[in-house]
């Protein structure tokens, strides 16, 4: 259980630091989120649908690499 607790503390600190960076640097890079090429955006009249598939893939790859880096 001690290992799980330490892992949760490290994950929490990582989320805190990354959230603070996004909050601080977000307005400097446009609207904060933006879309990458390949993301789906559909608008017709008052209906809009947005699905950031490429953004999700990039975030997934980055988290996978981070997890492999910090794995024992």
Secondary structure, 3 states (H helix, E strand, C coil): CHHHHHHHHHHHHHHHHHHHHHHHHHHHHCCCCCCCCCCEEEEECCEEEEECHHHHHHHHHHHHHHHHHHCC
